[in-house]
Amino acid sequence: MIAFSLTNIKEFMSHLLLSDTFDYFSFIEGEIVTFNTFKIDGYIQKDFFDTGTELPEYSPWKNVRDYCFSIIRGRRTPLSFRFIFSLSRKNIERLVTQSTPSLDPAGVQGLYLNIHYDGECLSCVTGTSFKTFTMDKSLEHAWDEMVESFLKQKNIEFEKK
């Protein structure tokens, strides 16, 4: 786990809400506090769709980004918000294969990116979750490095906490 302080809030919000920077992350859940508290569950309700359609467990961020933007935009900034993203299943498998080939990708519950704004500070914290206990921290370190590289590649300003 590693924590980043996102130092240019306006720039980051542009990446988050107005561009495709995070579009391919799975959206696990979110909460936006403005004049009300809006809670959004990213779990896909498969019964809503036609049968036979292969669907992921969670919506990609690109499918809920505009909705979240519609809640956040306005004259006043939100009192707070938090979003939990996960690396997509396909990309989890790719990272496991590259970084920890001895690990079974099916044993990884998720590689998470927790974004939190408290009204003043914006932060991002990585997290890993396994279906079974492991002492091996190789994947956790690879995920932390991947997120740091991702932020640098996208020119998102940050400081490590």
C-alpha positions in Angstrom: 0.0 0.0 0.0 1.2 3.4 -0.9 -0.4 6.8 -0.4 -0.1 9.8 -2.8 -1.2 13.4 -2.1 -2.5 14.7 -5.4 -1.1 18.3 -5.5 -3.0 19.8 -8.4 -6.6 19.2 -7.7 -8.0 21.0 -10.7 -5.7 19.0 -13.1 -6.5 15.7 -11.4 -10.3 16.4 -11.6 -9.9 17.0 -15.3 -8.2 13.7 -15.7 -10.9 12.0 -13.5 -14.0 13.5 -15.0 -13.3 15.0 -18.4 -10.8 12.6 -20.0 -10.4 8.9 -20.5 -7.5 8.6 -18.1 -9.3 6.2 -15.7 -11.9 4.8 -18.1 -10.7 1.3 -18.1 -10.5 0.8 -14.4 -13.4 -1.1 -12.8 -15.6 1.2 -10.7 -16.3 -0.6 -7.4 -18.1 2.2 -5.5 -18.3 5.9 -4.9 -19.7 8.5 -2.7 -20.2 12.2 -3.5 -21.3 14.7 -0.9 -22.8 17.9 -2.2 -26.3 19.1 -1.1 -27.0 15.4 -0.6 -24.9 12.3 -0.2 -24.9 10.2 -3.4 -23.8 6.6 -3.1 -23.1 4.6 -6.2 -22.5 0.9 -6.3 -20.5 -0.2 -9.4 -21.7 -3.8 -9.2 -23.4 -4.6 -12.5 -27.0 -5.8 -12.2 -26.9 -8.5 -14.8 -30.7 -9.1 -14.7 -31.1 -5.7 -16.3 -29.4 -6.8 -19.5 -30.4 -9.3 -22.2 -29.3 -12.9 -21.4 -26.3 -14.3 -23.2 -24.3 -11.0 -22.9 -20.9 -11.5 -21.2 -20.6 -8.8 -18.6 -17.9 -8.0 -16.1 -18.7 -7.9 -12.4 -18.3 -4.1 -12.1 -18.9 -1.3 -14.5 -15.9 0.4 -16.1 -15.4 4.0 -14.9 -16.2 5.2 -18.4 -19.8 4.0 -17.9 -20.4 6.1 -14.8 -18.0 9.0 -15.3 -20.5 11.3 -16.9 -23.1 10.6 -14.2 -20.6 11.4 -11.4 -19.5 14.6 -13.3 -23.2 15.7 -13.4 -23.3 15.5 -9.6 -20.0 17.2 -9.0 -20.1 20.0 -11.5 -21.4 23.4 -10.4 -20.4 26.6 -8.8 -19.5 24.9 -5.5 -17.0 22.1 -5.0 -18.2 19.0 -3.3 -17.9 18.7 0.4 -16.2 15.4 -0.1 -16.0 12.4 -2.4 -14.4 9.0 -2.6 -14.1 6.5 -5.4 -12.8 3.0 -5.4 -11.4 1.7 -8.6 -9.9 -1.7 -9.4 -7.6 -2.8 -12.1 -9.6 -4.8 -14.6 -9.5 -8.6 -14.4 -7.6 -8.8 -17.7 -5.0 -6.3 -16.5 -4.7 -8.0 -13.1 -3.9 -11.3 -14.8 -1.3 -9.5 -17.0 0.4 -7.8 -14.0 0.5 -11.1 -12.0 2.0 -12.9 -15.0 4.7 -10.2 -15.4 5.5 -9.6 -11.7 4.7 -12.7 -9.7 4.4 -15.7 -12.1 4.3 -18.2 -9.2 1.0 -16.6 -8.1 -2.4 -17.8 -9.5 -4.2 -14.7 -10.8 -7.5 -16.3 -9.7 -6.4 -15.8 -6.1 -6.3 -12.1 -6.5 -9.6 -10.4 -5.3 -8.5 -7.0 -6.6 -5.9 -4.3 -7.0 -7.5 -1.1 -5.8 -7.1 2.6 -6.2 -8.9 4.6 -3.5 -9.4 8.3 -4.4 -10.5 10.5 -1.6 -11.3 14.2 -1.3 -12.1 15.7 2.1 -12.9 19.2 1.0 -9.3 20.4 1.1 -6.9 17.5 0.3 -7.1 15.0 -2.5 -5.4 11.6 -2.0 -4.9 8.3 -3.7 -4.1 5.1 -1.9 -3.3 1.8 -3.4 -4.5 -1.5 -2.0 -4.4 -5.2 -2.7 -6.8 -8.0 -1.7 -6.3 -11.7 -2.0 -8.9 -14.5 -1.7 -6.4 -16.4 0.6 -3.7 -15.3 2.9 -0.2 -14.8 1.5 3.1 -13.5 2.9 4.4 -12.7 -0.6 4.3 -8.9 -1.1 5.7 -9.0 -4.7 2.3 -8.2 -6.3 1.6 -5.4 -3.8 4.9 -3.8 -4.6 4.4 -4.3 -8.4 1.0 -2.6 -8.1 2.4 0.3 -6.1 5.1 0.8 -8.8 2.5 0.5 -11.6 0.3 3.2 -10.1 3.2 5.6 -9.5 4.3 5.0 -13.1 0.8 5.6 -14.3 0.5 8.9 -12.5 3.8 10.0 -13.9 2.9 8.9 -17.5 -0.4 10.9 -17.3 1.5 14.0 -15.9 -0.5 13.9 -12.7 1.3 15.9 -10.0 1.7 14.0 -6.7 3.8 13.7 -3.6 4.3 10.4 -1.7 2.9 10.5 1.8 
